[in-house]
């Protein structure tokens, strides 16, 4: 057998190399690029939720519902528009959000069975998880046009007078007073604004609930009428925080109603109402005007009167005409005086989507960004026929609640308009800085507990993606066209 010595030598050296490699791999020497079996899985840190978010859509598919998505603050860059909230820049302190508790509202709420009635009052005025926390209500001194019939607390036969108000009585408002006591038991801190629609007829220059003026010779006795009202309500355990001298003083076609010019209101305040409150040691605010934003010169006329000025806390507005910026106009002219937004109706002919957008933009966001201390929608409740109301009163006013039977009610658009603020922004909160522009109308608050609240309304028709930025970090979110979101974080 002939051996190939050359191949034998090659095989020898190859085997030696293999043995050497095996030896090295079993020693303590470090092997370059060792094989890795079953490498450990490294998970990214979990994203925590920093921002809670409640949503209402214009198509009513979602109504004041807390969303389950995670919104965590971070610094990932994107191309969205940004709403930056700045806690360091503070504006007005907020008194609250709510409605007018009309006599008609009381009548229809009282038609509910006791269990449902109690549940509704808790839902409106309570602080529980399912409550909306209404913190400010307006009531009428005597009847409003959303009472079944007009009345005052001193109605007399034609030709009679009662200069000492001996026949003054709150009896016709006994049901309202009883409900106010229940509401105060639920929320003892709720603020109450009281407003007359008409003086007693014997004090007017016409013998009618509709229209006419307060006779100058009855200024003092009418001021005492206010004092007596406040004192008797206090005796019932109801504290009146503020009054306006007249609801819609330039609208004398309602039933009831009374015309009062700016000059007449200034004279009434400085000569009678203010001094009467002072003499009776009443710590009750006098708020002028209480009418539309198209006439800011009315409250300015009163505030320009040096004798009326000390008695006036501020001025109140509605928005059936004019622009919400009228509040800022008056505030800038008299920055030591407050401004308030005290009434806006929703119509029986209105559409949910359109009303939601308009009222959030103007009544909630608009009033607050123009320094208002409160924002009130009109009536709390009505029946399915939009009653009760006086003969000649509002026939189309849709309440926040419609009472449909003795054991059921429905929530209307005004409920959600107010709830997006009242549930999250309690009395004593402060408006803070947030930039606003384009379709994303918004306003921000700092609550007494330190929570930040941002209310955003998408005034456009398309989805808007945007960031909420705070302290150098942001969260990305979105709202459909016409939707409203309330965002809260600590």
C-alpha angles and dihedrals in degrees: 000000000000115000125213099223092187094057092044091056091050091052091049094054092045091055091047091054092051092050091050092052091050091050093051094049091054095048128081091260115121112254115215113239097358116197116266118216121199098349114214117262113236112205121202115246111274118260110240124210112250101166129053116209132199119192139197121183126204092234088059092236087125121031120187090321124161110238122228100212120114116249110185126175114243145139104248106140120236137161098245126122113262132222106200118200117204117195093189094068109072131183133172127350113242122235095190153273130265150098144278111273097215125190088248090054089054092049095054096040087053088058090069118095113260095260096050092041092054091046092052094050090049091049093050102039106019132093101226126121093270096040127098097213103228104197105178131047135180122212134184124249096228117342128341123201087268092067118095091244135007120256144148130206092257108044114163139177115273111282096021125116132191108197093171092046090233090154095049110133138169091201095113089060096049093119092049091049091050091052092047088056090053091048091049089051087056095042113012092182098057113129121231126205116192124202133178122223091194142001117237108289095244089063093053132083090236127051092232139094087225117079128324129116136267109259112240091229088064098050093103096045091047089052088053087050088061091047092050091048093051093046095048092046088051089052087056089054094258118125117204109213098189145355135203115212094229139004111237094345093192094052108079097160097081126094106263106019143131132201118234122171122213091253092050091049092050090050092047092050099045099038103036122000099046096044091045091054090048093049091050092046091237115167092202123133120239110213117191133220109005095193144098130328092236093081111050088153089073096068090035089058091055094044090048089060103095092206095049095041098078093054096050122088093188144292136287131218145198125194108222086116135014130024130298089238087078087085091060090045091058094039092053090050093050108019094171090063125075129236126214137190107217111168145021125154132213114218129233085231095050125109120235095231096048095043092048092055097042097046096044090049095047113018099038109022097023097049093045094048087051093056102262115159094210143014122212133183118206125258125007098215148357139170126263090273092055092251167172101063137141123264099279094015126121112306096179103046109127114202127218086253131035114205104217101175142341092285105029143058137171130225114233132199094275088060091060094039091061097033093061086066108023095053093055108024110061127189111288095036117134127223111238134192123288126157115239131192145124116020096330102088111183149159130197134209141187112218124213089256092056098256117144115222125193121186114196129184120190101218093185132080100241134066113276120205113201146156129242106212125196130163094352097310132086146196124218118227140149143217129203118235110286093012126131126213131188112200123192133184140158 
